[in-house]
């Protein structure tokens, strides 16, 4: 994996306690045991950690109020997502965002959606591509729950700008008129403008007595301090909502797609998930909606989702920047160097996950047994992705409705997938989808 690293000034590059291992980035993925710290290339001010757990050990050696590593966006995605400062999003803001996303009144709106795209538009179809369908579904959920945007010209424009923004988030950051990055920057500016307009509209509605739980933006605007001032600024709302949009759209759609592929290939796991979901459905009256308590009963389904995220993480890694000199396993990482931690190398480490190549949802039966910062599909620490809870709810509810209303089988034997940069099954995962009402 080739990455772009930042060079530090000559004063920042001090002789290490031990020389950093040379660059040995392979052309193809490899999970062989290697030293946990690699220099990205000779004379470059950047290193690659084999394990995010290495960051955990660094953090444990520091005082909580003086972190040694700082959240660091890369040049491209940072500008496009509007979160460009090295400190990232304030941790208190992250906690407020996660609390708002997981609020029961907001989450209830997701369950009322009842997946109309499937129940009304899909009866029996052959060769339907799952990934594009999941992206459409998840974006409709985002528009309804996060912004209160229903179908119409405004929502269609928002979809167009958002897709253009996503396409360039991980592109080479060359800002020229003909580049994908340039188009993505322009689309990002339009998305942010629409979000700020929505915030103004929601603020006006709240002043007129509207419900504070009709969507995520109103939830955040309703968070007040002792002096009745808004605790979450407009910039914080825009930054965090854009992060949640990415997590709730790309991450959730990819995760659901690979779960559908797994259930089509593994009858044992399919039967276990189906049994759990049918027990929940049978405990409810006809037409009764899912509740927060029902979500808590989907333990095995979420273990399957967690194991899917472990084996095929949507995000391949992340950046941190050293705030001061760090000594790690005998090496000195100078202040100002950029660190890149690799998700797959952590998740496929046999010291953390025994027999890592085996798909075993039960390994998450005891989450406390997994060391901190070793399971990181959504990052870790106080600035864990604020869209984590939203993606979890979105995934569980979607799988519940899918597996209780439909059956499916794969239309092709090609089980491969590619990364660009997120994983995507070959041909979008075409399936033969049949409503159980027709069986």
Backbone torsions as a table, in degrees:
resi	resn	phi	psi	omega
1	UNK	NA	123.0	179.1
2	UNK	-96.1	133.8	-179.9
3	UNK	-131.6	158.1	176.1
4	UNK	-92.2	131.9	-179.5
5	UNK	-120.1	158.2	179.4
6	UNK	-98.8	140.5	177.1
7	UNK	-88.8	138.4	176.4
8	UNK	-92.7	166.3	177.3
9	UNK	-70.6	164.0	-176.8
10	UNK	-61.2	-33.1	-178.8
11	UNK	-68.4	-27.0	-176.6
12	UNK	-79.1	-25.2	-175.1
13	UNK	-89.2	99.6	-179.4
14	UNK	-100.6	152.9	177.7
15	UNK	-59.6	128.8	-179.1
16	UNK	-72.5	160.8	174.6
17	UNK	-60.4	-44.7	172.9
18	UNK	-127.9	144.3	179.7
19	UNK	-63.0	139.1	177.5
20	UNK	-64.9	142.4	177.3
21	UNK	-59.4	147.3	-179.0
22	UNK	-67.3	162.7	177.3
23	UNK	-66.3	133.9	176.7
24	UNK	-143.2	40.0	-177.7
25	UNK	-65.4	119.3	-175.2
26	UNK	-78.2	160.6	176.0
27	UNK	-72.4	-29.3	-179.6
28	UNK	-121.1	154.4	-179.9
29	UNK	-58.3	140.9	178.8
30	UNK	-143.4	136.2	-179.8
31	UNK	-114.2	24.4	175.5
32	UNK	-69.0	152.4	-179.4
33	UNK	-67.7	130.5	179.8
34	UNK	-139.7	164.0	174.9
35	UNK	-54.5	145.2	-173.8
36	UNK	-72.5	-7.2	-177.5
37	UNK	-130.9	126.7	-179.9
38	UNK	-130.0	140.6	173.0
39	UNK	-83.3	135.0	-173.2
40	UNK	-65.7	-37.9	174.2
41	UNK	-166.6	159.1	-177.9
42	UNK	-54.2	132.7	174.9
43	UNK	70.6	6.3	179.9
44	UNK	-89.6	143.4	-179.6
45	UNK	-88.2	62.1	179.0
46	UNK	-158.8	147.8	178.7
47	UNK	-135.1	161.9	-179.7
48	UNK	-121.8	122.6	177.5
49	UNK	-90.0	134.5	176.5
50	UNK	-66.9	-37.3	-175.1
51	UNK	-127.9	139.3	170.2
52	UNK	-64.5	-24.0	177.5
53	UNK	-60.7	-24.4	174.1
54	UNK	-61.2	-37.8	176.3
55	UNK	-65.5	-36.6	178.5
56	UNK	-61.4	-43.7	-179.3
57	UNK	-65.9	-34.5	176.5
58	UNK	-66.3	-42.8	-177.7
59	UNK	-67.2	-36.1	-179.6
60	UNK	-65.9	-24.5	-178.2
61	UNK	-86.0	-4.5	-178.0
62	UNK	-111.7	165.5	176.4
63	UNK	-75.6	142.2	-176.5
64	UNK	-56.1	-34.5	-175.9
65	UNK	-83.4	-4.1	179.3
66	UNK	-129.4	74.0	-179.6
67	UNK	-62.2	144.7	-178.9
68	UNK	-92.2	-16.7	179.1
69	UNK	-120.6	140.2	-177.5
70	UNK	-120.0	142.6	177.2
71	UNK	-56.9	134.6	-176.4
72	UNK	-139.1	115.9	173.9
73	UNK	-83.1	147.3	174.8
74	UNK	-75.5	167.5	-173.0
75	UNK	-57.5	-38.3	-175.0
76	UNK	-79.0	-62.8	-174.8
77	UNK	-64.9	-29.8	179.0
78	UNK	-63.5	-44.9	179.3
79	UNK	-67.9	-41.0	-176.2
80	UNK	-69.9	-40.3	-178.2
81	UNK	-79.9	-7.1	178.1
82	UNK	78.6	0.4	176.7
83	UNK	-100.3	95.0	-172.1
84	UNK	-109.9	-18.1	-176.5
85	UNK	-71.8	148.1	-174.8
86	UNK	-66.2	-26.9	179.9
87	UNK	-78.1	-10.0	179.9
88	UNK	72.2	-150.1	-178.2
89	UNK	-90.9	137.5	-179.3
90	UNK	-55.0	137.9	-174.6
91	UNK	-65.6	-33.4	176.9
92	UNK	-64.9	-39.5	176.9
93	UNK	-62.0	-41.2	178.4
94	UNK	-59.2	-42.8	-179.9
95	UNK	-64.2	-41.2	179.2
96	UNK	-64.5	-40.0	179.8
97	UNK	-63.6	-47.1	-178.8
98	UNK	-63.2	-37.9	178.2
99	UNK	-64.7	-40.2	179.7
100	UNK	-67.7	-40.8	-178.9
101	UNK	-65.4	-37.3	-176.8
102	UNK	-90.1	3.3	179.1
103	UNK	-60.3	136.3	-174.0
104	UNK	-62.6	-39.1	-178.0
105	UNK	-65.9	-35.3	177.8
106	UNK	-73.5	-43.8	-178.3
107	UNK	-63.5	-30.4	-179.9
108	UNK	-59.6	-30.3	178.0
109	UNK	-62.4	-32.0	178.7
110	UNK	-65.8	-40.5	-177.9
111	UNK	-70.4	-26.2	179.1
112	UNK	-75.3	-15.1	-179.5
113	UNK	-65.5	-37.5	174.2
114	UNK	56.5	25.8	173.8
115	UNK	49.0	60.0	-177.8
116	UNK	-60.9	-29.2	-179.7
117	UNK	-60.1	-32.1	179.7
118	UNK	-86.8	-45.7	-172.5
119	UNK	-70.4	-27.2	-177.9
120	UNK	-105.2	-30.4	-173.3
121	UNK	-102.7	-16.7	-176.1
122	UNK	-118.5	114.4	174.6
123	UNK	-110.5	-70.1	175.1
124	UNK	-140.9	112.4	-176.5
125	UNK	-134.8	139.5	179.4
126	UNK	-108.8	133.7	176.8
127	UNK	79.0	19.8	177.1
128	UNK	-71.7	134.7	-179.4
129	UNK	-86.8	121.1	-173.1
130	UNK	-70.2	-46.0	-173.5
131	UNK	-60.8	-49.7	177.2
132	UNK	-60.9	-36.6	179.5
133	UNK	-65.3	-41.3	178.9
134	UNK	-66.4	-36.5	178.3
135	UNK	-65.3	-39.3	176.9
136	UNK	-64.8	-45.3	-179.1
137	UNK	-61.9	-50.2	-176.7
138	UNK	-65.2	-34.4	179.2
139	UNK	-70.5	-35.9	175.9
140	UNK	-62.6	-38.5	177.2
141	UNK	-64.5	-43.4	179.2
142	UNK	-59.6	-47.4	-178.5
143	UNK	-61.7	-38.7	-177.6
144	UNK	-73.9	-46.4	-172.7
145	UNK	-86.3	-38.5	-176.2
146	UNK	-81.8	-35.6	-172.4
147	UNK	-121.9	-12.8	-175.2
148	UNK	70.0	24.7	-179.8
149	UNK	-89.2	118.1	176.1
150	UNK	-96.8	-179.1	-175.5
151	UNK	-61.0	142.7	180.0
152	UNK	157.2	-179.8	-176.4
153	UNK	-62.5	-37.7	-179.0
154	UNK	-65.0	-42.7	178.8
155	UNK	-67.3	-39.2	178.8
156	UNK	-61.9	-41.2	178.2
157	UNK	-65.6	-38.7	179.3
158	UNK	-63.4	-41.8	178.1
159	UNK	-60.1	-45.3	-178.1
160	UNK	-61.4	-47.4	-179.1
161	UNK	-66.0	-39.8	-178.6
162	UNK	-64.1	-42.5	179.4
163	UNK	-62.7	-42.1	177.7
164	UNK	-63.4	-37.6	179.2
165	UNK	-65.7	-45.6	-177.8
166	UNK	-63.2	-39.7	-176.2
167	UNK	-59.6	-26.8	-176.9
168	UNK	-107.9	5.6	-174.7
169	UNK	-63.0	-35.5	-177.4
170	UNK	-111.0	18.8	179.5
171	UNK	-81.7	168.3	177.4
172	UNK	-64.2	124.4	-173.7
173	UNK	-75.3	68.5	175.1
174	UNK	-109.5	110.6	-173.8
175	UNK	-90.3	80.6	175.8
176	UNK	-129.6	152.2	-170.7
177	UNK	-54.0	-30.5	-174.8
178	UNK	-92.7	2.1	-174.5
179	UNK	-92.9	155.8	175.5
180	UNK	-63.4	-36.7	-179.9
181	UNK	-62.2	-42.4	179.0
182	UNK	-63.3	-44.7	178.7
183	UNK	-62.9	-37.5	179.9
184	UNK	-67.3	-39.8	177.4
185	UNK	-60.8	-44.4	179.5
186	UNK	-64.1	-41.4	178.7
187	UNK	-65.7	-38.6	178.3
188	UNK	-61.0	-41.2	178.4
189	UNK	-61.9	-38.6	178.8
190	UNK	-69.6	-38.9	177.3
191	UNK	-62.5	-45.5	179.7
192	UNK	-63.1	-39.0	177.9
193	UNK	-62.6	-43.1	178.9
194	UNK	-65.2	-38.3	178.7
195	UNK	-64.9	-42.3	179.9
196	UNK	-66.3	-36.6	175.5
197	UNK	-63.5	-41.9	178.1
198	UNK	-63.3	-40.3	179.6
199	UNK	-61.3	-43.1	178.0
200	UNK	-62.1	-42.6	179.7
201	UNK	-64.9	-44.0	-179.1
202	UNK	-66.4	-36.3	178.4
203	UNK	-63.6	-41.2	178.3
204	UNK	-64.8	-41.7	178.7
205	UNK	-62.7	-40.0	178.5
206	UNK	-63.8	-39.0	178.8
207	UNK	-64.1	-24.6	178.9
208	UNK	-91.5	4.6	175.2
209	UNK	98.3	15.8	178.8
210	UNK	-68.1	159.7	179.0
211	UNK	-63.9	142.1	180.0
212	UNK	-86.3	1.9	-177.7
213	UNK	-122.1	22.7	-178.0
214	UNK	-76.9	-24.4	175.6
215	UNK	-162.7	176.7	-175.3
216	UNK	-64.8	-40.4	-177.5
217	UNK	-61.7	-44.1	179.0
218	UNK	-66.7	-34.1	175.9
219	UNK	-59.8	-44.9	-177.4
220	UNK	-71.3	-37.9	178.2
221	UNK	-67.0	-23.0	-177.2
222	UNK	-84.6	-8.6	179.0
223	UNK	-75.2	115.2	-174.2
224	UNK	-121.3	153.2	175.9
225	UNK	-92.0	-172.2	-178.6
226	UNK	-64.5	-28.5	180.0
227	UNK	-92.6	12.1	178.5
228	UNK	68.2	16.9	175.2
229	UNK	-87.1	153.6	178.1
230	UNK	-66.7	129.2	-179.1
231	UNK	-84.6	-24.4	-179.8
232	UNK	-107.4	116.6	-177.0
233	UNK	-72.4	166.1	179.1
234	UNK	-62.0	-40.9	178.3
235	UNK	-62.4	-41.9	179.3
236	UNK	-63.8	-39.4	178.2
237	UNK	-63.0	-46.7	-179.7
238	UNK	-61.2	-48.7	-178.3
239	UNK	-59.1	-49.3	-175.1
240	UNK	-72.5	-37.5	177.9
241	UNK	-62.7	-37.9	178.4
242	UNK	-66.5	-37.8	175.8
243	UNK	-64.5	-42.4	179.3
244	UNK	-65.9	-36.8	177.4
245	UNK	-59.2	-44.3	-179.7
246	UNK	-66.0	-45.6	-179.6
247	UNK	-66.4	-42.4	-176.9
248	UNK	-75.4	-19.9	-179.6
249	UNK	-97.6	-68.6	-175.8
250	UNK	-69.9	-50.1	-176.8
251	UNK	-62.6	-48.1	-178.4
252	UNK	-65.5	-43.3	-178.2
253	UNK	-65.2	-39.2	177.1
254	UNK	-66.4	-44.8	-179.7
255	UNK	-61.1	-48.5	-179.3
256	UNK	-62.1	-40.0	179.4
257	UNK	-60.5	-45.5	-179.0
258	UNK	-72.8	-27.3	173.1
259	UNK	-67.3	-41.7	177.3
260	UNK	-61.0	-41.8	176.7
261	UNK	-62.7	-43.0	179.4
262	UNK	-61.8	-46.7	-177.4
263	UNK	-65.6	-28.3	176.7
264	UNK	-73.4	-25.7	-176.1
265	UNK	-98.9	-22.1	-174.1
266	UNK	-122.5	100.3	-176.6
267	UNK	-67.6	-32.4	-179.2
268	UNK	-63.9	-47.9	178.6
269	UNK	-68.2	-37.8	177.1
270	UNK	-57.5	-47.1	-178.9
271	UNK	-63.6	-38.9	-179.3
272	UNK	-67.9	-43.6	178.7
273	UNK	-66.8	-43.0	-179.9
274	UNK	-62.0	-41.8	178.8
275	UNK	-60.6	-45.4	-179.5
276	UNK	-63.1	-43.8	-177.0
277	UNK	-72.7	-35.3	178.2
278	UNK	-69.5	-33.6	175.9
279	UNK	-62.4	-39.2	177.7
280	UNK	-68.1	-43.9	-179.6
281	UNK	-64.7	-42.0	-177.9
282	UNK	-70.1	-17.4	178.9
283	UNK	-83.1	-1.8	-175.4
284	UNK	-115.0	154.9	176.3
285	UNK	-73.9	161.9	179.6
286	UNK	-61.0	126.1	-179.9
287	UNK	83.9	-4.2	-179.7
288	UNK	-72.8	138.8	-176.5
289	UNK	-81.4	158.6	172.5
290	UNK	-65.7	152.6	178.0
291	UNK	-120.4	172.1	177.4
292	UNK	-61.1	-36.5	179.4
293	UNK	-65.8	-35.7	177.2
294	UNK	-61.4	-39.0	179.5
295	UNK	-61.0	-38.8	179.3
296	UNK	-67.7	-19.2	179.4
297	UNK	-83.7	-10.8	-176.9
298	UNK	-85.4	50.8	-173.6
299	UNK	-67.4	-48.4	-177.2
300	UNK	-68.4	-38.1	178.7
301	UNK	-59.4	-41.1	-179.7
302	UNK	-72.4	-30.8	174.7
303	UNK	-63.4	-39.3	176.3
304	UNK	-62.1	-42.4	178.7
305	UNK	-64.3	-41.4	179.7
306	UNK	-64.3	-40.8	179.4
307	UNK	-69.1	-33.3	174.9
308	UNK	-64.3	-42.0	177.3
309	UNK	-66.5	-30.6	178.4
310	UNK	-70.3	-45.7	-175.2
311	UNK	-79.0	-31.8	179.2
312	UNK	-131.8	73.7	-178.1
313	UNK	-66.9	131.4	179.8
314	UNK	-62.4	-38.0	-179.7
315	UNK	-102.6	127.9	-172.9
316	UNK	-81.6	-11.1	178.5
317	UNK	168.4	-168.3	-179.2
318	UNK	-159.1	167.0	-176.3
319	UNK	-109.8	144.5	168.8
320	UNK	-134.1	159.0	178.0
321	UNK	-128.7	134.8	-177.1
322	UNK	-73.9	130.9	178.9
323	UNK	-83.2	-29.0	176.6
324	UNK	-150.5	175.2	179.2
325	UNK	-59.0	137.2	-179.0
326	UNK	-125.3	130.9	171.7
327	UNK	-98.9	123.4	-177.4
328	UNK	-137.6	115.1	178.1
329	UNK	49.9	44.6	175.8
330	UNK	87.2	-0.9	180.0
331	UNK	-112.9	149.5	176.5
332	UNK	-106.1	119.1	175.1
333	UNK	-99.8	112.7	-174.4
334	UNK	-66.9	157.1	175.7
335	UNK	-58.9	138.4	177.3
336	UNK	90.0	-6.7	178.5
337	UNK	-76.8	149.6	178.5
338	UNK	-97.1	133.5	-178.7
339	UNK	-112.1	136.0	175.7
340	UNK	-118.0	117.9	176.9
341	UNK	-100.1	143.7	-171.1
342	UNK	-108.1	117.4	-176.2
343	UNK	-61.7	-48.9	-174.2
344	UNK	-64.0	-35.7	179.2
345	UNK	-66.5	-32.4	175.7
346	UNK	-71.0	-49.0	-174.6
347	UNK	-69.5	-21.9	-179.3
348	UNK	-105.0	19.7	178.7
349	UNK	-86.0	118.6	-177.6
350	UNK	-66.1	-22.0	177.1
351	UNK	-69.7	-23.7	-179.2
352	UNK	-101.1	-47.0	-179.2
353	UNK	-120.9	99.9	-179.9
354	UNK	-56.3	142.3	-177.4
355	UNK	47.4	61.6	-172.1
356	UNK	-62.9	-23.1	-179.2
357	UNK	-76.9	-15.1	178.7
358	UNK	-83.1	137.5	176.6
359	UNK	-86.0	109.4	-174.0
360	UNK	-137.8	93.2	179.8
361	UNK	-60.5	-26.3	-176.5
362	UNK	-68.6	-12.8	177.3
363	UNK	-64.6	-18.1	178.2
364	UNK	-98.9	12.4	176.2
365	UNK	-64.6	-29.8	176.3
366	UNK	-123.6	86.5	-175.6
367	UNK	-62.7	-27.8	-178.2
368	UNK	-66.8	-19.5	-178.9
369	UNK	-76.9	-14.2	179.9
370	UNK	-87.5	123.2	-177.8
371	UNK	-59.5	153.2	178.2
372	UNK	-59.8	148.1	175.7
373	UNK	62.4	24.2	178.6
374	UNK	-111.4	-16.1	173.4
375	UNK	-118.3	104.6	-165.5
376	UNK	-133.2	44.7	178.4
377	UNK	-65.9	-24.0	177.9
378	UNK	-115.5	22.2	-175.5
379	UNK	82.2	-158.8	-179.0
380	UNK	-165.1	171.1	178.6
381	UNK	82.5	-168.9	-176.0
382	UNK	-64.7	-19.6	-179.9
383	UNK	-107.7	34.0	173.9
384	UNK	-56.6	149.4	-175.5
385	UNK	-48.6	122.9	-179.0
386	UNK	-65.8	-13.5	178.5
387	UNK	-88.3	4.8	-175.9
388	UNK	-59.1	-51.8	-177.5
389	UNK	-64.1	-40.0	179.6
390	UNK	-63.3	-43.7	179.0
391	UNK	-63.3	-37.1	179.5
392	UNK	-64.9	-48.8	179.5
393	UNK	-61.5	-45.8	-179.1
394	UNK	-58.7	-43.7	-178.2
395	UNK	-67.5	-47.8	-176.7
396	UNK	-64.3	-43.7	-178.8
397	UNK	-67.6	-39.5	179.2
398	UNK	-64.3	-46.0	179.0
399	UNK	-62.7	-38.5	178.6
400	UNK	-58.5	-49.9	-178.2
401	UNK	-68.7	-38.0	-179.6
402	UNK	-64.1	-51.0	-171.1
403	UNK	-75.9	-22.1	178.1
404	UNK	-91.1	-12.8	-178.3
405	UNK	-116.3	-16.3	-173.9
406	UNK	-137.5	157.7	165.7
407	UNK	-122.1	157.4	-179.3
408	UNK	-155.0	158.3	172.5
409	UNK	-144.5	152.4	-177.2
410	UNK	-70.7	144.4	-179.6
411	UNK	-92.2	-10.5	179.8
412	UNK	-143.4	159.9	-177.8
413	UNK	-92.3	1.8	-179.6
414	UNK	-76.3	106.4	-176.2
415	UNK	-98.7	13.1	-176.0
416	UNK	-82.9	165.1	173.6
417	UNK	-148.7	162.4	-178.7
418	UNK	-126.8	167.5	176.3
419	UNK	-119.4	130.2	179.2
420	UNK	-152.8	59.3	-10.2
421	UNK	-87.0	-12.5	178.7
422	UNK	-81.1	153.0	179.6
423	UNK	-67.7	142.2	179.0
424	UNK	-145.0	126.0	179.0
425	UNK	-62.3	154.3	178.0
426	UNK	-58.9	133.2	176.7
427	UNK	62.8	17.7	178.0
428	UNK	76.4	12.1	-178.4
429	UNK	60.7	73.2	176.0
430	UNK	-70.5	134.3	-179.9
431	UNK	-135.0	160.0	170.6
432	UNK	-97.2	106.7	-173.9
433	UNK	-105.7	127.7	-176.7
434	UNK	-130.5	130.8	175.0
435	UNK	-70.4	138.4	-179.7
436	UNK	-66.8	-18.5	176.8
437	UNK	-67.3	-22.9	-178.6
438	UNK	-91.3	-4.8	-177.8
439	UNK	-86.8	NA	NA
